[in-house]
Amino acid sequence: MSNAPEHKRFVVDITNLPPLFPTHRHSAVFWENLGRTIATFGFLEEVLGKAIFAFSATTPYPESEVEAAFEKWLPTLERALIDPAWKMGDHCCTGKIAADDGLDIAFAFF
């Protein structure tokens, strides 16, 4: 006997599904607005990432601190480009980026 999980398989009779399934329960206006909302959050993520990059990349440092600042900057840039907006907003609004990375900036996006 095998310890592999048993896969359940189903056959869907698409002729008995309602028209426009699975979006049939809401109006087209609902789905349009939902799509626009999701696209807006994607846009905000992109803009917030660019703002973090712009502020963190243009911070002046004394010549003796450039290497250390650059090493700290790379993880900040990665977080700005990879983290979802809610995480970036949390970092920005609580001042964690400024405190962790030596940046003297304040964000008021949220």
Beta strands, then each sheet from edge to edge (+ up, - down):
end
